[in-house]
């Protein structure tokens, strides 16, 4: 445990940044206070200008190092992306499948179990062109809605499909009968 010289609280040692010059090897103020002080000073226009000038001078004096840093940055980005994808794979295989996937699976199952009258994309386009927009609010339609939801025994057929805007379709959900407010 160590006492922060700025906020006055006692915190574990890992809350303090390293400083080899100090006897305990840690900075005298906690990381939260150090970050807050840095943000306050960085917000000052004079400090911003001084830092950007220093960066520009360094970049001009070290063009080869700048190129190496840029290359390293793209490698770090690729490495970080690979680590994130690996983390997502571990999470997924550990049983953390996203709710969206579970919802999609339930919908597909309902669609498979629903009675269906096959139709072509051209027939669907002709059916949707009969409406001027969303069948609930009259706005611009960007989704297709089953008027009687598949989960309530609705058919997957042209007669049960109408254009709907995304908010109305989400609001309606699987309610049947649906009374628009």
C-alpha positions as CSV (number, residue, x, y, z in Angstrom):
1,X,0.0,0.0,0.0
2,X,1.1,3.5,-0.7
3,X,-0.2,7.0,0.0
4,X,-0.9,9.3,-3.0
5,X,0.6,12.7,-2.6
6,X,-2.2,14.4,-4.7
7,X,-5.5,12.9,-3.7
8,X,-4.4,11.8,-0.3
9,X,-5.8,8.2,-0.5
10,X,-4.0,5.0,0.3
11,X,-3.9,2.6,-2.7
12,X,-2.2,-0.7,-3.7
13,X,1.3,-0.3,-5.2
14,X,0.1,-1.4,-8.7
15,X,-2.0,1.9,-8.8
16,X,1.2,3.9,-9.0
17,X,3.4,4.1,-12.1
18,X,7.0,3.0,-12.0
19,X,9.8,5.4,-11.1
20,X,13.3,3.9,-10.7
21,X,14.6,7.0,-9.0
22,X,12.3,6.5,-5.9
23,X,13.3,4.1,-3.1
24,X,10.1,2.1,-3.5
25,X,10.3,2.2,-7.3
26,X,7.0,3.9,-7.7
27,X,5.8,7.4,-8.6
28,X,4.6,9.7,-5.7
29,X,1.1,10.2,-7.1
30,X,-1.4,7.5,-8.3
31,X,-2.1,6.9,-12.0
32,X,-5.5,8.4,-11.8
33,X,-4.1,11.7,-10.5
34,X,-1.2,11.6,-13.0
35,X,-3.6,11.1,-15.9
36,X,-5.9,13.9,-14.7
37,X,-2.9,16.3,-14.4
38,X,-1.7,15.3,-17.9
39,X,-5.2,15.9,-19.4
40,X,-5.4,19.3,-17.7
41,X,-2.0,20.4,-19.0
42,X,-2.6,19.0,-22.5
43,X,-5.8,21.0,-22.8
44,X,-3.9,24.3,-22.6
45,X,-3.3,25.8,-26.0
46,X,0.3,26.8,-25.4
47,X,1.1,23.2,-24.3
48,X,-0.6,21.8,-27.3
49,X,1.3,24.1,-29.6
50,X,4.6,23.3,-27.9
51,X,4.0,19.5,-28.1
52,X,3.0,19.6,-31.8
53,X,6.1,21.7,-32.6
54,X,8.3,19.3,-30.8
55,X,6.8,16.4,-32.7
56,X,7.3,18.2,-36.0
57,X,10.9,18.9,-35.2
58,X,11.6,15.3,-34.2
59,X,9.9,14.0,-37.4
60,X,11.9,16.3,-39.5
61,X,15.2,15.3,-37.8
62,X,14.4,11.5,-37.8
63,X,12.7,10.6,-41.1
64,X,14.1,7.0,-41.1
65,X,12.9,6.5,-37.5
66,X,9.5,7.9,-38.5
67,X,9.2,5.3,-41.3
68,X,10.1,2.5,-38.9
69,X,7.5,3.8,-36.4
70,X,4.9,3.9,-39.1
71,X,5.7,0.4,-40.1
72,X,5.7,-0.8,-36.5
73,X,2.3,0.9,-36.0
74,X,0.7,-1.1,-38.8
75,X,2.3,-4.3,-37.4
76,X,1.0,-3.4,-34.0
77,X,-2.4,-2.8,-35.5
78,X,-2.4,-6.1,-37.2
79,X,-1.2,-7.8,-34.1
80,X,-3.9,-6.1,-32.0
81,X,-6.5,-7.1,-34.5
82,X,-5.3,-10.8,-34.4
83,X,-5.4,-10.7,-30.6
84,X,-9.0,-9.3,-30.6
85,X,-10.2,-11.9,-33.1
86,X,-8.6,-14.6,-31.0
87,X,-10.3,-13.2,-27.9
88,X,-13.7,-13.2,-29.7
89,X,-13.2,-16.8,-30.8
90,X,-12.4,-17.9,-27.2
91,X,-15.4,-16.0,-25.9
92,X,-17.7,-17.5,-28.6
93,X,-16.5,-21.1,-28.1
94,X,-16.7,-20.7,-24.3
95,X,-20.5,-20.4,-24.7
96,X,-20.8,-16.6,-25.0
97,X,-22.6,-16.6,-28.4
98,X,-24.1,-13.2,-28.9
99,X,-27.8,-12.6,-28.3
100,X,-28.1,-11.5,-31.9
101,X,-27.0,-14.9,-33.1
102,X,-29.4,-16.7,-30.7
103,X,-32.2,-14.5,-31.9
104,X,-31.3,-15.2,-35.6
105,X,-31.3,-18.9,-34.8
106,X,-34.8,-18.7,-33.2
107,X,-36.1,-16.8,-36.2
108,X,-34.7,-19.3,-38.7
109,X,-36.2,-22.1,-36.7
110,X,-39.6,-20.4,-36.7
111,X,-39.3,-19.8,-40.4
112,X,-38.4,-23.4,-41.0
113,X,-41.4,-24.5,-39.0
114,X,-43.8,-22.0,-40.6
115,X,-46.0,-23.0,-43.4
116,X,-44.6,-21.5,-46.6
117,X,-45.9,-20.7,-50.1
118,X,-42.8,-20.3,-52.3
119,X,-42.3,-17.0,-54.2
120,X,-39.6,-15.4,-56.3
121,X,-37.8,-12.2,-55.6
122,X,-39.6,-10.6,-58.5
123,X,-43.0,-11.5,-57.0
124,X,-41.9,-10.1,-53.6
125,X,-40.8,-6.8,-55.3
126,X,-44.2,-6.6,-57.1
127,X,-46.0,-7.2,-53.7
128,X,-44.0,-4.5,-51.9
129,X,-44.5,-2.0,-54.7
130,X,-48.2,-2.1,-53.9
131,X,-47.5,0.0,-50.8
132,X,-46.2,3.5,-50.7
133,X,-44.0,3.0,-47.6
134,X,-44.2,1.5,-44.1
135,X,-47.5,-0.2,-43.6
136,X,-47.6,1.1,-39.9
137,X,-46.5,4.7,-40.1
138,X,-46.2,5.5,-43.8
139,X,-42.5,6.4,-43.6
140,X,-39.8,5.1,-45.8
141,X,-39.7,1.2,-45.7
142,X,-36.4,-0.6,-45.4
143,X,-37.5,-4.0,-44.1
144,X,-40.1,-6.6,-44.8
145,X,-42.5,-7.5,-42.0
146,X,-44.7,-10.6,-41.5
147,X,-48.0,-9.1,-40.5
148,X,-49.0,-12.2,-38.6
149,X,-45.6,-13.2,-37.0
150,X,-44.2,-16.6,-37.8
151,X,-44.1,-17.4,-34.1
152,X,-47.8,-16.7,-33.9
153,X,-48.6,-19.2,-36.7
154,X,-48.3,-16.8,-39.6
155,X,-47.4,-18.1,-43.0
156,X,-44.3,-17.2,-44.9
157,X,-46.1,-16.1,-48.1
158,X,-46.7,-13.0,-50.1
159,X,-50.1,-12.3,-48.5
160,X,-48.5,-12.0,-45.1
161,X,-45.6,-9.7,-46.1
162,X,-45.7,-5.9,-46.0
163,X,-43.0,-3.2,-46.2
164,X,-42.1,-1.6,-42.8
165,X,-39.5,0.8,-41.5
166,X,-37.0,-0.7,-39.1
167,X,-38.3,1.1,-36.0
168,X,-41.9,0.0,-36.6
169,X,-40.8,-3.5,-37.4
170,X,-38.8,-3.7,-34.2
171,X,-41.6,-2.1,-32.1
172,X,-44.1,-4.6,-33.5
173,X,-41.9,-7.6,-32.8
174,X,-43.9,-10.8,-32.5
175,X,-47.1,-9.2,-31.2
176,X,-50.3,-10.5,-32.6
177,X,-52.8,-8.9,-33.1
178,X,-50.9,-5.7,-33.6
179,X,-52.7,-2.4,-33.0
180,X,-50.7,0.6,-34.2
181,X,-50.7,3.5,-31.6
